[in-house]
Amino acid sequence: MLYTAFLFGLISSLHCIGMCGPIAMMLPVARNNPTKKVLQIITYHIGRLSAYASIGFFFGLLGKGLFLAGIQQQLSIFIGIAIIIVIVIPEKIFARYNFSKPVYQLISKVKTTLGNQFKNGSYQSLFTIGILNGFLPCGLVYVALFGAIAMQSAGFGTLYMILFGLGTVPMMSSVVYMNSFISIPFRNKIQKIIPYAAILIGILFIFRGLGLGIPYVSPSNLTLFVQQQPNCH
């Protein structure tokens, strides 16, 4: 299922144009030095990928605990359903319930720190901007984290989120160069595609858990890796 990470990253990057695109457009990069500009953009992306990797490690570790409990197929089905629910239910409904006030207080501090980093174009600042950008709230990153959990391994959870981040790199990089050519109507049209793509990813996770015997999509031997009966000998 690792391929879904890069695929979802590519699709999500269309959403990034509207959400994180302004950050990319404001990067304090060298406008008249192409080589330095490329290195600065790469530094920014390394920061973002580092943030994704760290949260992927944590959620992959969580998935490993669930894997050891022997519920990996059920977990995959649950995650697929959760992805679809997050996409289908309007965001304003979730906003009615104040589940994460402390988290948003922390995010407010992150945004303040992020703003301060735009004052200079050092590589350290660009790396920091990337890290802080990676930790900003994003619904599609949350969906990707469901995939990291389904990897049932800290290592593969980390890799899943890195691949997701790599999928966003081409579009986020192009924004720096072509920000004047990306119109708001175009962004709105592109964002209409994203929910359908996310639902497709959710369906793939459901199929994976059902074990339908479809190679690479829904293998039937997932339970072979789980000890069904305790070995007391």
Backbone as JSON, one array per atom type, in Angstrom:
{
  "sequence": "MLYTAFLFGLISSLHCIGMCGPIAMMLPVARNNPTKKVLQIITYHIGRLSAYASIGFFFGLLGKGLFLAGIQQQLSIFIGIAIIIVIVIPEKIFARYNFSKPVYQLISKVKTTLGNQFKNGSYQSLFTIGILNGFLPCGLVYVALFGAIAMQSAGFGTLYMILFGLGTVPMMSSVVYMNSFISIPFRNKIQKIIPYAAILIGILFIFRGLGLGIPYVSPSNLTLFVQQQPNCH",
  "N": [[0.81, -1.21, 0.0], [2.16, 1.12, -0.03], [2.39, 2.54, -2.37], [0.11, 4.06, -2.51], [0.63, 6.22, -0.95], [2.44, 8.01, -2.28], [0.88, 8.51, -4.53], [-1.39, 9.69, -3.36], [-0.16, 11.9, -2.3], [0.57, 13.3, -4.63], [-1.98, 13.96, -5.58], [-2.97, 15.38, -3.41], [-1.34, 17.58, -3.48], [-2.51, 19.32, -5.19], [-4.44, 20.43, -3.65], [-2.76, 21.64, -1.89], [-1.9, 23.87, -3.24], [-3.77, 25.83, -2.76], [-3.85, 25.92, 0.05], [-1.24, 25.68, 1.34], [0.2, 26.88, -0.57], [0.47, 29.77, -0.53], [2.47, 30.05, 1.44], [4.67, 28.87, 0.19], [4.93, 30.66, -1.92], [5.81, 32.89, -0.59], [8.32, 32.32, 0.28], [11.58, 33.18, 1.36], [13.51, 33.25, -0.94], [16.36, 33.33, -3.2], [15.88, 35.45, -5.78], [17.3, 36.13, -8.06], [19.29, 34.32, -8.44], [19.46, 31.4, -9.77], [20.58, 28.81, -9.13], [21.09, 28.9, -6.34], [18.51, 29.39, -5.55], [17.17, 27.0, -6.17], [18.48, 25.26, -4.37], [17.64, 26.39, -1.98], [14.88, 25.96, -2.09], [14.85, 23.17, -2.05], [15.88, 22.78, 0.52], [13.78, 23.79, 2.05], [11.8, 21.87, 1.43], [12.98, 19.6, 2.5], [12.76, 20.17, 5.18], [9.93, 20.08, 5.44], [9.45, 17.38, 4.79], [10.82, 16.18, 6.87], [9.21, 16.83, 9.04], [6.86, 15.45, 8.33], [7.88, 12.86, 8.35], [8.47, 12.47, 11.05], [5.96, 12.54, 12.34], [4.84, 10.45, 10.99], [6.37, 8.34, 11.92], [5.52, 8.2, 14.59], [2.75, 7.59, 14.33], [2.92, 5.28, 12.85], [4.12, 3.65, 14.7], [2.05, 3.47, 16.5], [0.29, 2.02, 14.91], [1.76, -0.35, 14.76], [1.47, -1.39, 17.32], [-1.23, -2.04, 17.23], [-1.12, -3.92, 15.24], [0.35, -5.98, 16.47], [-1.55, -6.76, 18.2], [-3.11, -8.27, 16.61], [-5.12, -7.34, 14.84], [-4.99, -6.38, 12.27], [-6.33, -6.55, 9.75], [-8.95, -5.75, 10.33], [-8.3, -3.21, 11.19], [-7.41, -1.99, 8.82], [-9.79, -1.89, 7.35], [-11.3, -0.25, 9.05], [-9.79, 2.12, 8.93], [-10.05, 2.78, 6.24], [-12.82, 3.31, 6.14], [-12.88, 5.44, 7.94], [-11.38, 7.38, 6.56], [-13.09, 7.92, 4.41], [-15.31, 8.92, 5.79], [-14.25, 11.25, 6.96], [-13.85, 12.77, 4.69], [-16.4, 12.94, 3.52], [-18.17, 14.05, 5.46], [-19.05, 17.36, 6.15], [-16.64, 19.9, 6.92], [-17.41, 21.91, 8.67], [-19.14, 20.73, 10.44], [-17.5, 19.16, 12.09], [-16.2, 21.28, 13.24], [-17.95, 22.26, 15.11], [-17.53, 20.95, 17.43], [-15.42, 21.28, 20.05], [-12.79, 19.81, 20.17], [-10.07, 20.1, 20.24], [-8.84, 22.4, 21.42], [-6.45, 23.02, 23.02], [-4.55, 22.08, 21.19], [-4.84, 23.81, 19.02], [-4.07, 26.16, 20.2], [-1.39, 25.7, 20.48], [-0.75, 25.5, 17.79], [-1.17, 28.12, 17.01], [1.03, 29.37, 18.14], [2.98, 28.14, 16.63], [2.46, 29.23, 14.11], [3.12, 31.89, 14.6], [5.87, 31.71, 15.07], [6.57, 30.73, 12.58], [6.01, 32.94, 10.93], [8.02, 34.67, 11.76], [10.28, 33.54, 10.66], [10.37, 34.23, 8.02], [11.76, 36.51, 7.69], [14.4, 36.41, 6.93], [16.65, 34.87, 4.53], [18.13, 32.59, 5.13], [19.49, 29.25, 5.07], [18.91, 27.79, 7.33], [16.61, 29.07, 8.27], [14.83, 28.53, 6.16], [14.69, 25.75, 6.32], [13.52, 25.54, 8.82], [11.08, 26.82, 8.31], [10.0, 24.92, 6.59], [9.7, 22.71, 8.34], [7.88, 23.74, 10.25], [5.75, 24.32, 8.56], [5.07, 21.73, 7.84], [3.92, 20.82, 10.16], [1.63, 22.26, 10.44], [-1.98, 22.35, 10.65], [-3.77, 20.17, 8.51], [-6.25, 18.76, 6.62], [-5.88, 16.75, 4.68], [-3.37, 15.77, 5.26], [-3.96, 14.56, 7.66], [-5.57, 12.51, 6.72], [-3.64, 11.06, 5.3], [-2.16, 10.19, 7.46], [-3.75, 8.2, 8.51], [-3.15, 6.21, 6.72], [-0.46, 5.8, 7.42], [-0.76, 4.65, 9.92], [-1.94, 2.27, 9.16], [0.21, 0.96, 8.06], [1.43, -0.38, 10.09], [3.93, -0.35, 11.28], [6.69, 1.37, 12.62], [8.82, 2.13, 11.0], [7.83, 1.77, 8.35], [5.64, 3.42, 8.54], [6.87, 5.88, 8.79], [8.15, 5.93, 6.28], [5.9, 5.92, 4.64], [4.76, 8.46, 5.08], [6.86, 10.05, 4.21], [6.91, 9.43, 1.49], [4.4, 10.37, 0.85], [4.86, 13.11, 1.29], [6.84, 13.55, -0.67], [5.31, 13.28, -2.92], [4.0, 15.69, -2.97], [5.92, 17.5, -3.59], [6.63, 18.24, -6.39], [4.46, 19.95, -7.28], [4.36, 21.89, -5.24], [6.84, 23.01, -5.55], [6.68, 24.07, -8.09], [4.9, 26.1, -7.65], [6.41, 28.13, -6.54], [7.75, 29.09, -8.71], [5.78, 29.65, -10.59], [3.69, 31.17, -9.55], [2.16, 33.34, -10.36], [0.69, 32.4, -12.45], [-1.23, 30.71, -11.6], [-4.45, 30.72, -11.17], [-7.21, 31.72, -9.06], [-9.81, 30.63, -9.78], [-8.9, 28.33, -11.16], [-7.64, 26.92, -9.1], [-9.88, 26.36, -7.52], [-11.33, 24.63, -9.17], [-9.59, 22.46, -9.36], [-9.55, 21.58, -6.7], [-11.97, 20.36, -6.41], [-11.64, 17.82, -7.33], [-10.2, 16.46, -5.43], [-11.65, 15.31, -3.12], [-12.86, 13.01, -4.28], [-10.64, 11.51, -5.03], [-9.52, 10.98, -2.51], [-11.53, 9.43, -1.37], [-11.34, 7.22, -3.03], [-8.84, 6.24, -2.19], [-9.56, 5.51, 0.41], [-11.35, 3.43, -0.17], [-9.58, 1.58, -1.27], [-8.12, 0.86, 1.02], [-10.14, -0.4, 2.45], [-10.7, -2.59, 0.77], [-8.24, -3.85, 1.04], [-8.34, -4.75, 3.66], [-10.43, -6.57, 3.51], [-9.45, -8.81, 2.25], [-9.63, -10.06, -0.42], [-8.24, -11.53, -2.23], [-7.0, -10.24, -4.35], [-4.17, -9.46, -6.05], [-1.7, -7.26, -4.7], [-3.62, -5.38, -4.09], [-5.76, -6.41, -2.54], [-4.73, -8.67, -0.83], [-5.06, -12.13, 0.1], [-3.81, -13.37, 2.17], [-3.24, -12.06, 4.55], [-3.81, -12.73, 7.19], [-2.07, -14.74, 7.7], [0.14, -13.83, 8.94], [-0.47, -13.48, 11.5], [-0.68, -14.85, 14.64], [-3.0, -17.15, 15.37], [-3.71, -18.84, 17.48], [-2.71, -18.99, 20.86], [0.62, -19.8, 21.76], [1.53, -21.96, 24.05], [3.46, -23.71, 24.72]],
  "CA": [[0.0, 0.0, 0.0], [3.02, 2.3, -0.03], [2.18, 3.33, -3.59], [-0.99, 4.99, -2.3], [1.16, 7.42, -0.29], [2.93, 8.95, -3.3], [-0.28, 8.88, -5.35], [-2.21, 10.62, -2.6], [0.62, 13.13, -2.2], [0.42, 14.02, -5.89], [-3.34, 14.5, -5.64], [-3.11, 16.37, -2.34], [-0.58, 18.79, -3.81], [-3.44, 20.25, -5.83], [-5.04, 21.13, -2.51], [-1.7, 22.45, -1.28], [-1.78, 25.14, -3.96], [-4.62, 26.8, -2.09], [-3.64, 25.98, 1.49], [0.16, 25.96, 1.68], [0.81, 27.62, -1.67], [0.93, 31.1, -0.12], [3.73, 29.94, 2.18], [5.71, 28.64, -0.82], [5.1, 31.9, -2.69], [6.46, 33.91, 0.26], [9.64, 31.86, 0.73], [12.64, 34.18, 1.13], [14.52, 32.64, -1.79], [17.12, 34.24, -4.06], [15.15, 35.59, -7.04], [18.2, 36.36, -9.19], [20.33, 33.3, -8.45], [18.72, 30.15, -9.97], [21.16, 27.68, -8.41], [20.81, 29.08, -4.92], [17.06, 29.29, -5.37], [16.85, 25.57, -6.16], [18.97, 24.7, -3.11], [16.78, 26.9, -0.91], [13.6, 25.26, -2.17], [15.11, 21.8, -1.57], [16.01, 22.87, 1.98], [12.41, 23.94, 2.56], [11.12, 20.59, 1.3], [13.58, 18.68, 3.47], [12.11, 20.49, 6.45], [8.56, 19.54, 5.42], [9.52, 15.92, 4.83], [11.26, 15.8, 8.22], [8.02, 16.91, 9.89], [5.98, 14.33, 7.97], [8.52, 11.62, 8.79], [8.38, 12.34, 12.5], [4.6, 12.16, 12.73], [4.63, 9.12, 10.42], [6.99, 7.39, 12.85], [4.66, 8.07, 15.76], [1.5, 6.9, 14.0], [3.3, 3.93, 12.45], [4.34, 2.93, 15.96], [0.71, 3.17, 17.0], [-0.22, 0.93, 14.09], [2.48, -1.57, 15.11], [0.83, -1.93, 18.51], [-2.48, -2.66, 16.81], [-0.74, -5.11, 14.47], [0.71, -7.02, 17.42], [-2.79, -7.22, 18.82], [-3.74, -9.19, 15.68], [-6.36, -6.8, 14.26], [-4.58, -5.56, 11.15], [-7.33, -6.5, 8.69], [-10.03, -4.89, 10.83], [-7.75, -1.86, 11.23], [-7.39, -1.47, 7.46], [-11.18, -1.58, 7.01], [-11.68, 0.91, 9.86], [-9.11, 3.3, 8.41], [-10.7, 3.12, 4.98], [-14.11, 3.94, 6.46], [-12.59, 6.73, 8.58], [-10.97, 8.31, 5.51], [-14.29, 8.31, 3.66], [-16.14, 9.74, 6.67], [-13.61, 12.57, 7.1], [-14.04, 13.49, 3.43], [-17.82, 13.13, 3.21], [-18.82, 14.94, 6.42], [-18.55, 18.74, 6.02], [-15.7, 20.33, 7.96], [-18.08, 22.78, 9.65], [-19.76, 19.88, 11.46], [-16.43, 18.87, 13.05], [-15.83, 22.53, 13.92], [-18.88, 22.52, 16.2], [-17.07, 20.27, 18.64], [-14.11, 21.85, 20.38], [-12.0, 18.69, 20.69], [-8.62, 20.3, 20.18], [-8.46, 23.77, 21.74], [-5.02, 23.12, 23.36], [-3.75, 21.87, 19.99], [-4.87, 25.02, 18.19], [-3.26, 27.16, 20.88], [-0.01, 25.38, 20.1], [-0.62, 25.84, 16.38], [-1.06, 29.57, 16.94], [2.43, 29.68, 18.43], [3.75, 27.68, 15.46], [2.27, 30.22, 13.05], [3.89, 33.09, 14.97], [7.28, 31.37, 14.8], [6.7, 30.62, 11.13], [6.07, 34.29, 10.38], [9.32, 35.28, 12.07], [11.34, 32.93, 9.84], [10.36, 34.81, 6.68], [12.51, 37.76, 7.7], [15.71, 36.24, 6.29], [16.68, 33.76, 3.58], [19.15, 31.6, 5.47], [19.06, 27.86, 4.91], [18.31, 27.37, 8.6], [15.25, 29.6, 8.31], [14.04, 27.79, 5.18], [14.47, 24.42, 6.9], [12.55, 25.73, 9.91], [9.79, 27.09, 7.67], [9.51, 23.64, 6.11], [9.25, 21.9, 9.49], [6.66, 24.34, 10.81], [4.71, 24.12, 7.54], [4.66, 20.33, 7.92], [3.13, 20.58, 11.37], [0.38, 23.01, 10.41], [-3.12, 21.45, 10.45], [-4.21, 19.95, 7.14], [-7.13, 17.6, 6.59], [-5.36, 15.68, 3.84], [-2.27, 15.15, 6.0], [-4.61, 13.67, 8.62], [-5.98, 11.32, 5.97], [-2.41, 10.31, 5.04], [-1.74, 9.54, 8.71], [-4.48, 6.93, 8.6], [-2.34, 5.26, 5.97], [0.73, 5.49, 8.21], [-1.2, 3.71, 10.95], [-2.2, 0.98, 8.51], [1.48, 0.31, 7.74], [1.68, -1.26, 11.23], [5.36, -0.36, 11.56], [7.23, 2.72, 12.74], [9.64, 2.38, 9.81], [6.99, 1.92, 7.16], [4.82, 4.6, 8.78], [7.74, 6.99, 8.43], [8.32, 5.9, 4.83], [4.62, 6.28, 4.03], [4.59, 9.91, 5.13], [7.89, 10.65, 3.36], [6.43, 9.28, 0.11], [3.31, 11.33, 0.72], [5.47, 14.43, 1.15], [7.51, 13.62, -1.97], [4.27, 13.48, -3.93], [3.59, 17.11, -2.99], [7.07, 18.34, -3.93], [6.61, 18.9, -7.71], [3.51, 21.05, -7.37], [4.75, 22.94, -4.31], [8.01, 23.68, -6.12], [6.26, 24.86, -9.26], [4.21, 27.3, -7.16], [7.41, 29.17, -6.31], [8.14, 29.64, -10.0], [4.65, 30.01, -11.46], [2.57, 31.6, -8.71], [1.32, 34.32, -11.05], [-0.1, 31.74, -13.49], [-2.22, 29.84, -10.97], [-5.58, 31.57, -10.82], [-8.13, 31.21, -8.03], [-10.78, 29.7, -10.38], [-8.24, 27.07, -11.46], [-7.47, 26.23, -7.82], [-11.19, 25.86, -7.08], [-11.68, 23.48, -10.01], [-8.73, 21.34, -8.99], [-9.88, 21.09, -5.36], [-13.16, 19.52, -6.5], [-11.21, 16.46, -7.64], [-9.53, 15.87, -4.29], [-12.48, 14.4, -2.31], [-13.06, 11.75, -4.98], [-9.38, 10.76, -4.95], [-9.37, 10.52, -1.13], [-12.49, 8.34, -1.19], [-10.75, 6.07, -3.7], [-7.81, 5.71, -1.28], [-10.29, 4.84, 1.48], [-11.88, 2.16, -0.7], [-8.44, 0.66, -1.39], [-7.83, 0.33, 2.35], [-11.22, -1.34, 2.8], [-10.44, -3.81, 0.0], [-7.06, -4.51, 1.62], [-8.76, -5.45, 4.87], [-11.38, -7.64, 3.2], [-8.71, -10.01, 1.82], [-10.39, -10.63, -1.54], [-7.37, -12.3, -3.1], [-6.57, -9.42, -5.49], [-2.75, -9.15, -5.81], [-1.28, -5.89, -4.44], [-4.74, -4.54, -3.67], [-6.49, -7.07, -1.45], [-4.18, -10.02, -0.67], [-5.88, -12.97, 0.97], [-2.99, -14.06, 3.17], [-2.85, -11.15, 5.63], [-3.94, -13.38, 8.5], [-0.98, -15.7, 7.9], [1.17, -13.19, 9.75], [-1.01, -13.33, 12.84], [-0.81, -16.11, 15.36], [-4.4, -17.27, 15.75], [-3.82, -19.51, 18.75], [-1.52, -18.76, 21.7], [1.56, -20.92, 21.88], [1.84, -22.05, 25.47], [4.42, -24.79, 24.95]],
  "C": [[0.85, 1.27, 0.0], [2.78, 3.18, -1.26], [1.06, 4.35, -3.41], [-0.49, 6.29, -1.67], [1.61, 8.45, -1.31], [1.79, 9.43, -4.17], [-1.14, 9.92, -4.64], [-1.49, 11.95, -2.42], [0.49, 13.96, -3.46], [-0.94, 14.7, -5.98], [-3.5, 15.61, -4.61], [-2.38, 17.67, -2.67], [-1.44, 19.8, -4.54], [-4.15, 21.08, -4.77], [-4.02, 22.07, -1.88], [-1.54, 23.81, -1.97], [-2.58, 26.22, -3.24], [-4.29, 27.0, -0.64], [-2.22, 26.41, 1.86], [0.88, 26.72, 0.58], [1.29, 29.01, -1.29], [2.25, 31.08, 0.65], [4.87, 29.76, 1.19], [5.99, 29.9, -1.62], [5.91, 32.95, -1.93], [7.86, 33.49, 0.71], [10.71, 32.89, 0.39], [13.8, 33.6, 0.33], [15.19, 33.69, -2.67], [16.45, 34.31, -5.43], [16.07, 35.69, -8.25], [19.35, 35.37, -9.25], [19.66, 31.92, -8.55], [19.25, 28.96, -9.18], [20.87, 27.75, -6.93], [19.33, 28.92, -4.63], [16.63, 27.83, -5.3], [17.27, 24.94, -4.84], [18.1, 25.15, -1.94], [15.43, 26.19, -0.9], [13.74, 23.82, -1.68], [15.21, 21.78, -0.05], [14.65, 22.97, 2.64], [11.67, 22.61, 2.53], [11.69, 19.55, 2.28], [12.99, 18.92, 4.85], [10.71, 19.92, 6.52], [8.57, 18.02, 5.55], [9.96, 15.41, 6.2], [10.07, 15.81, 9.18], [7.09, 15.74, 9.61], [6.56, 13.01, 8.47], [8.35, 11.4, 10.29], [6.98, 11.93, 12.95], [4.24, 10.79, 12.14], [5.22, 8.05, 11.31], [6.07, 7.13, 14.04], [3.4, 7.26, 15.44], [1.77, 5.5, 13.47], [3.54, 3.06, 13.66], [3.01, 2.56, 16.59], [0.1, 2.01, 16.22], [0.46, -0.39, 14.39], [1.86, -2.22, 16.33], [-0.48, -2.63, 18.17], [-2.22, -3.92, 16.01], [-0.42, -6.26, 15.41], [-0.51, -7.57, 18.15], [-3.58, -8.12, 17.87], [-5.01, -8.66, 15.03], [-6.06, -5.99, 13.01], [-5.62, -5.47, 10.04], [-8.5, -5.59, 9.1], [-9.58, -3.43, 10.84], [-7.78, -1.23, 9.84], [-8.8, -1.07, 7.02], [-11.63, -0.32, 7.76], [-11.08, 2.19, 9.31], [-9.72, 3.74, 7.09], [-12.03, 3.82, 5.19], [-13.89, 5.32, 7.05], [-12.2, 7.78, 7.55], [-12.19, 8.83, 4.76], [-15.17, 9.23, 4.49], [-15.58, 11.15, 6.78], [-13.85, 13.41, 5.85], [-15.5, 13.86, 3.21], [-18.49, 14.13, 4.14], [-18.23, 16.34, 6.3], [-17.69, 19.15, 7.21], [-16.38, 21.16, 9.05], [-18.77, 21.97, 10.74], [-18.73, 19.51, 12.53], [-16.09, 20.11, 13.87], [-16.76, 22.85, 15.09], [-18.4, 21.94, 17.53], [-15.63, 20.66, 18.92], [-13.24, 20.76, 21.03], [-10.53, 19.07, 20.92], [-8.2, 21.75, 20.47], [-7.0, 23.9, 22.14], [-4.13, 22.97, 22.13], [-3.71, 23.15, 19.15], [-4.16, 26.18, 18.88], [-1.79, 26.96, 20.54], [0.24, 25.78, 18.64], [-0.48, 27.35, 16.19], [0.38, 30.01, 17.19], [3.33, 29.28, 17.25], [3.66, 28.7, 14.34], [3.06, 31.5, 13.33], [5.37, 32.88, 14.67], [7.54, 31.3, 13.31], [6.84, 31.99, 10.49], [7.42, 34.95, 10.61], [10.44, 34.77, 11.17], [11.41, 33.52, 8.44], [11.2, 36.08, 6.58], [13.9, 37.63, 7.11], [15.7, 34.97, 5.44], [17.74, 32.74, 3.88], [18.59, 30.19, 5.29], [18.42, 27.34, 6.19], [16.86, 27.85, 8.69], [14.33, 28.83, 7.35], [13.72, 26.38, 5.68], [13.42, 24.51, 8.0], [11.15, 26.01, 9.36], [9.17, 25.78, 7.18], [8.96, 22.77, 7.23], [7.93, 22.44, 10.04], [5.49, 24.19, 9.85], [4.17, 22.69, 7.63], [3.78, 20.03, 9.11], [1.83, 21.38, 11.41], [-0.79, 22.07, 10.1], [-3.54, 21.38, 8.99], [-5.02, 18.67, 7.1], [-6.57, 16.45, 5.79], [-4.12, 15.03, 4.46], [-2.85, 14.18, 7.03], [-5.05, 12.38, 7.93], [-4.76, 10.44, 5.68], [-1.94, 9.58, 6.29], [-2.52, 8.27, 8.98], [-3.71, 5.84, 7.86], [-1.09, 4.85, 6.72], [0.4, 4.49, 9.31], [-1.37, 2.32, 10.35], [-0.91, 0.25, 8.13], [1.95, -0.6, 8.86], [3.16, -1.4, 11.57], [5.84, 1.08, 11.64], [8.04, 3.1, 11.51], [8.81, 2.63, 8.57], [6.03, 3.1, 7.31], [5.59, 5.86, 8.41], [7.89, 7.09, 6.92], [7.04, 6.33, 4.11], [4.46, 7.79, 3.97], [5.66, 10.63, 4.31], [7.46, 10.58, 1.89], [5.26, 10.22, -0.16], [3.87, 12.73, 0.48], [6.15, 14.6, -0.2], [6.5, 13.84, -3.1], [3.83, 14.93, -4.05], [4.7, 18.03, -3.49], [6.96, 19.0, -5.32], [5.68, 20.1, -7.78], [3.9, 22.21, -6.46], [5.97, 23.7, -4.81], [7.6, 24.58, -7.28], [5.55, 26.14, -8.84], [5.19, 28.45, -6.98], [7.76, 29.87, -7.62], [6.97, 30.21, -10.8], [3.46, 30.53, -10.68], [1.64, 32.56, -9.43], [0.42, 33.69, -12.1], [-1.21, 30.86, -12.91], [-3.37, 30.7, -10.45], [-6.46, 30.91, -9.76], [-9.18, 30.29, -8.63], [-10.17, 28.33, -10.7], [-8.05, 26.25, -10.19], [-8.79, 25.62, -7.36], [-11.61, 24.64, -7.88], [-10.88, 22.24, -9.6], [-9.16, 20.74, -7.66], [-11.15, 20.23, -5.37], [-12.82, 18.06, -6.77], [-10.75, 15.73, -6.39], [-10.42, 14.94, -3.47], [-12.68, 13.04, -2.96], [-11.8, 10.87, -4.9], [-9.19, 10.2, -3.54], [-10.31, 9.36, -0.85], [-11.96, 7.07, -1.86], [-9.67, 5.42, -2.84], [-8.48, 4.95, -0.13], [-10.82, 3.5, 1.04], [-10.77, 1.14, -0.85], [-8.08, 0.06, -0.04], [-8.9, -0.67, 2.8], [-11.01, -2.66, 2.07], [-9.28, -4.59, 0.59], [-7.45, -5.32, 2.85], [-9.69, -6.62, 4.6], [-10.69, -8.92, 2.72], [-9.4, -10.74, 0.69], [-9.52, -11.44, -2.51], [-6.93, -11.57, -4.35], [-5.12, -9.0, -5.24], [-2.5, -7.65, -5.69], [-2.4, -4.96, -3.97], [-5.45, -5.13, -2.46], [-5.99, -8.5, -1.28], [-4.95, -10.83, 0.36], [-5.11, -13.6, 2.11], [-2.54, -13.16, 4.3], [-2.84, -11.85, 6.97], [-2.84, -14.4, 8.75], [0.1, -15.13, 8.81], [0.73, -13.0, 11.19], [-1.18, -14.69, 13.47], [-2.24, -16.23, 15.9], [-4.58, -17.9, 17.11], [-2.57, -19.27, 19.58], [-0.68, -20.01, 21.82], [2.03, -20.98, 23.33], [2.87, -23.12, 25.77], [5.8, -24.23, 25.23]]
}
